[in-house]
Amino acid sequence: MYGVIYGDFLAHLIARLDAFLTARTESYAAGVTVSNRKGASGRRAVVLTASPGGGTGNTLRTSYVTVDVVTDDEGTAVDLINLVLALATSRGPGGMVDGRPITAAEINGGPNSDPAADGFFKQTAELELQHRGRNL
């Protein structure tokens, strides 16, 4: 019997989403920072944080991720959250859901507008992800 360790799926999600957004040609995707917190100097950010809940079954773990998009323009925030959610749930070769480690991704709630500080506009949503672990 082999044990399973669930790696840092959030770091994987951040790196992949950053690469996907960097490759996009839409003007609202330019200059976006993808991280687990919003920096003080950025005008456009996608912030991914692990939410409570989830569980494991066999070699899959269910996790929840809050997706916050913060921009200096309301229309840009709406466009960007929709693009981020589409990219995060994309399937197959070259998509986020490719089994390495993410096997399923669904929008669990949102997107909704949310109050933001300092005159920014914020959209928020929640993803439900299933991801693989790795053998010991």
Secondary structure, DSSP 4 states (H G I P E B T S, - for coil): ---EE---HHHHHHHHHHHHHHT---GGGTT-EEESS--SS-SEEEEEEEEEEEEEETTEEEEEEEEEEEESSHHHHHHHHHHHHHHHT-BSTTSSBSSSSEEEEEEEEEEEEE--STT-EEEEEEEEEEEE-EE-
